[in-house]
Amino acid sequence: MATEDGRIAKVLARAGVASRREAEKMIEEGRVSVNGKVLESPALNVTAKDRITVDGVPLAAPEAPRLWLYHKPVGLVTTTSDEKGRETIFDRLPEDLPRVMSIGRLDLNSEGLLLLTNDGGIKRKLELPSTGWLRKYRVRVNGSPTEDMLKPLRAGIMVEGQKFQPMEVTLDRQQGANAWLTVGLREGKNREIRRAMADIGLTVNRLIRVSYGPFQLGELKEGEVQELRPKVVRDQLGLEGAKPDKPAPQRQRRGPPPKKRS
């Protein structure tokens, strides 16, 4: 039974079945029924009176919104499955974690803070540029950047016909043939930092996300997962809700330790 009114894909996402986009795909595959009828299109509003099933299983009431911090290692893709057979972050997450979705992505060769949630509404909200949360990265580049080289990034740069918004860029130190920068973004276009740096003649050889809005990577080790307290989630996201029924252990790791990067 539906637990709220709205578009079917939104209701499924809120219940933690899948992200809204994934829910629409499930509907197109004929896996979702409402009141005994298989849906052919996601263009349907449902109410609390409607009976919804997914793969023949009645839709459960949505859990309280939950949020986890995850230190993504290099070498994992941020998708539920990969057409090339590469290992995903979901292959490494603790087995006792409920079904979660990533908020945004980090590419294969990037590492650091990735937010996970059981709530499709939170995922969508925090991925929207209008949320305005600053995402900070520690970036190592091959080359010797100067303040003049970095000015276009701070002003906003056009790369291959795509406009990137102004970045917050600080030159931290030169270390031999490499330099360390701190970069802040309020949007997340595909490989934005790598492409922008390449456009000004710098090659990124390490990229670590250290914060996402108010949430910090801190001392979280590679591969570890840490659940945020319900009060923190409610306060930071402006939500109302109860404590989760079964809090996850605060720090967990699954799989072999990731390779260390220099």
C-alpha positions, 0 to 999 in steps of 0.5 A, a space after each residue: 500500500 502506498 504510504 504517501 501521495 504523488 508520482 509512482 516513481 517518487 513514492 518508490 524512491 521515498 520507500 527506498 526501493 530505488 532512485 527515481 530514475 531507477 524506479 522509472 526503469 523498473 516500471 518500464 520493465 513491467 516490475 511494478 503493479 498498482 491495484 493488481 495492474 502492471 504499469 507500463 508508464 511512470 506517468 501515474 499519481 498514487 494515493 495512500 489507498 493504492 496497493 503497490 507491489 514490486 516484483 510481486 512484493 507489497 511495498 513496505 512503509 518508508 524507513 526514517 531517512 538515514 545518511 552514511 559517510 563512506 570513504 570511497 577507495 580508488 578503483 571502484 565505480 559508483 554504480 549498482 552494476 557495471 557493463 565492463 564488469 568492474 567492481 562497484 562500491 556496492 560490492 564492498 559495502 557491509 552486508 548488513 547495510 540496508 539498500 542504499 543509494 549514492 548521492 552523486 558520484 566519484 569516478 573510478 580514479 577518484 577517492 574520498 567522501 561519498 554520501 549514501 542514503 536510503 531515501 530517494 528524496 534526499 538523494 535527489 535534493 542533495 544532487 540538485 545544484 540549487 541546494 548550493 552545498 560546497 563540495 571540497 577536493 584535495 587535488 594533486 596535479 602534475 605541473 607548476 600552476 601559478 595564480 595567473 593560470 588559476 584565474 580562469 577557473 575562479 572566473 568560470 571556464 568553458 570546456 568543450 562547449 560546456 560552461 563550468 561555474 566559478 570554482 574556489 581554488 587555492 594553491 597549497 604547495 608545490 611538491 617536486 613535479 606536482 602541486 597540491 590544490 584545494 578546489 571547491 565546487 557547487 555543482 558536479 558535472 562529469 569529471 569537471 575538475 579533471 577537464 578544467 585542469 586539463 584545459 589550463 595545462 595541468 594533469 590531475 593525478 590524484 583527487 580526493 573529496 574531503 567534504 560535501 556541504 557540512 559533512 566532512 571526510 575527517 579521519 574516516 579510513 578508506 573503505 569505512 562507512 559511518 552512519 550519521 546520528 538521526 538528529 544530525 540528519 534532521 538538523 542538516 537537511 531540515 527533516 522531521 523523523 524518528 530514530 532509525 529502527 536499527 542503527 548501523 555500526 558506526 564504522 565498518 569495512 568490507 573486503 580487502 584493504 584498498 591499495 595505498 596511494 602515494 
